Amino acid sequence: MRIVLLTCLVLLTGCELFDTRDPEDPEGARGTWEVPISPEDVLANMSLAIFERNAANYMRSFPQDSFEFMADPAVLQVQPGLAEWDRANEQVHINSLFGEGVLPRDSIAFVVFSAIEQTLLADTAHISAHYELTAQVAIAGAPGPMAGEAQFSLKIGDQGYWEIRKWSDRRTDELASWSELKALVQSR
């Protein structure tokens, strides 16, 4: 009788053994990211990170130790602050772009790389690609659709995956270039 009474008492006190728990918060940014086992995977990851507005995944395309962005020469003349652009500048830029009030939640952001030409030499690759970038930025003077030619120098990093070491941007159309977006967000 005592055993039955003790069992009933335990069940009535609600030991919460069978209750559901609240889900844990994710440890970091989630999103679509493919292990970059080929140089083209890096461009795909950049595209997905911009579409998903995932700064952490975007930055995974660049090495921790050395990265250089070379802005379009015409933009560099007007915006000398784009000279000597490194990984830290890229981090600030992408965080600002995806930050509050710059790229509204209901706006579109994506990049498409096309006409990709690649030269592969062991652990080094050079990619030339045409890009079309759309980012509906909520800053006065923001460019509409952007397009240009991107030159990427990639290398296999310490973890054995491809990373962008050097990125050169060149305007090719009447449209603004990616460099102009970086200059606009930087000056904000």
C-alpha positions in Angstrom: 0.0 0.0 0.0 2.9 2.4 0.8 4.5 1.7 -2.5 1.3 2.5 -4.4 0.8 5.6 -2.4 4.4 6.7 -3.0 4.1 6.1 -6.7 0.9 8.2 -6.9 2.5 10.9 -4.9 5.5 11.0 -7.3 3.2 11.1 -10.3 1.1 13.9 -8.8 4.0 16.1 -7.9 4.8 16.4 -11.6 8.4 15.4 -12.0 8.2 16.8 -15.5 9.8 13.7 -16.9 7.5 13.6 -19.9 7.1 17.4 -20.4 8.6 18.9 -23.6 11.4 21.4 -23.2 12.0 24.7 -24.8 14.2 24.5 -27.9 17.8 25.8 -27.5 18.9 28.8 -29.3 21.3 28.1 -32.2 25.0 28.4 -31.4 25.7 30.5 -34.4 24.5 31.6 -37.8 22.9 28.9 -39.7 22.2 28.8 -43.4 23.2 27.1 -46.6 26.9 26.5 -46.9 28.7 23.9 -48.9 32.2 22.7 -48.1 34.3 24.5 -50.7 36.1 21.6 -52.2 36.3 23.4 -55.6 36.8 27.1 -56.4 33.3 27.4 -57.8 31.9 26.3 -54.4 33.2 29.6 -52.9 31.2 31.7 -55.4 28.1 29.6 -54.7 28.6 30.1 -51.0 28.9 33.9 -51.4 25.7 33.9 -53.5 23.8 31.9 -50.9 25.1 34.0 -48.0 24.0 37.3 -49.7 20.6 35.8 -50.5 20.2 34.5 -46.9 21.8 37.7 -45.4 24.2 35.5 -43.5 27.3 37.5 -42.7 29.0 34.6 -40.9 28.8 32.3 -43.9 29.8 35.1 -46.3 33.0 35.7 -44.3 33.8 32.0 -44.4 34.8 32.6 -48.0 37.8 34.7 -46.9 41.0 33.6 -45.0 41.7 34.8 -41.5 45.2 36.0 -42.3 45.3 37.7 -45.7 42.7 39.1 -48.0 42.8 42.0 -50.4 39.9 43.7 -52.3 40.9 45.9 -55.2 38.1 48.4 -56.0 37.1 49.5 -59.4 39.7 52.2 -60.4 37.0 54.8 -61.2 35.4 54.3 -57.8 38.8 54.3 -56.0 39.5 57.8 -57.4 36.4 59.2 -55.8 36.5 57.0 -52.7 40.2 56.5 -51.6 38.9 54.9 -48.4 38.5 51.7 -50.5 42.3 51.4 -50.9 44.0 48.7 -48.8 40.7 47.0 -48.2 41.3 43.9 -46.1 39.3 41.2 -44.3 38.5 43.5 -41.4 37.0 46.1 -43.8 35.0 43.2 -45.5 33.7 42.1 -42.2 32.5 45.7 -41.3 31.0 46.1 -44.7 28.9 42.9 -44.7 27.8 43.4 -41.1 26.7 47.0 -42.0 25.0 45.9 -45.2 23.0 43.2 -43.4 22.4 45.5 -40.4 19.4 47.3 -39.3 18.1 50.0 -41.7 20.5 49.3 -44.6 18.9 46.3 -46.3 15.3 46.1 -45.2 13.9 42.6 -44.4 11.4 42.9 -47.3 13.9 43.8 -49.9 15.8 41.7 -52.4 19.5 40.8 -52.2 21.3 38.4 -54.5 24.3 38.0 -56.8 24.6 35.9 -59.9 28.0 34.9 -61.3 28.1 34.0 -65.0 30.6 33.5 -67.8 33.0 31.9 -65.3 36.5 31.2 -66.5 38.8 29.3 -64.3 42.6 28.5 -64.3 43.5 25.9 -61.7 47.2 25.3 -60.7 47.5 22.8 -57.8 46.5 24.7 -54.7 45.8 28.0 -56.5 43.0 29.1 -58.7 42.1 32.2 -60.7 38.5 32.9 -61.6 37.1 35.6 -63.8 33.4 36.0 -63.7 30.7 38.5 -64.7 28.4 39.3 -61.8 25.0 40.9 -61.5 24.3 42.1 -58.0 20.9 43.3 -56.7 20.7 44.8 -53.2 17.8 47.1 -52.5 19.6 49.2 -50.0 17.7 51.9 -48.0 20.4 54.6 -48.2 20.0 57.8 -50.2 22.0 57.5 -53.5 22.0 53.7 -53.4 22.7 52.1 -56.8 20.1 50.0 -58.4 21.2 46.8 -60.1 25.0 46.5 -60.2 27.2 44.6 -62.7 30.8 44.1 -63.4 33.7 41.8 -63.8 35.2 40.1 -60.7 38.7 38.6 -60.7 39.3 36.2 -57.8 42.6 34.6 -56.7 41.9 31.6 -54.5 44.1 29.3 -52.5 43.5 26.2 -50.5 43.6 27.3 -46.8 44.8 25.7 -43.6 41.6 23.6 -43.3 42.0 22.2 -46.9 39.2 24.3 -48.4 39.3 27.0 -51.1 39.3 30.7 -49.9 39.4 34.0 -51.7 42.8 35.7 -51.2 42.4 38.5 -53.7 39.3 40.1 -55.3 39.5 42.7 -58.0 36.3 44.5 -59.2 35.8 46.2 -62.6 32.8 48.0 -63.9 31.7 46.7 -67.3 28.3 48.2 -68.0 26.5 51.5 -67.5 25.4 50.0 -64.2 27.1 50.7 -60.9 29.8 48.2 -59.6 30.1 46.3 -56.4 32.8 48.8 -55.4 30.2 51.5 -55.4 28.0 49.6 -53.0 31.0 49.1 -50.7 31.8 52.8 -50.8 28.2 53.8 -50.1 27.9 51.4 -47.1 31.3 52.4 -45.8 30.4 56.1 -45.9 27.3 55.6 -43.9 
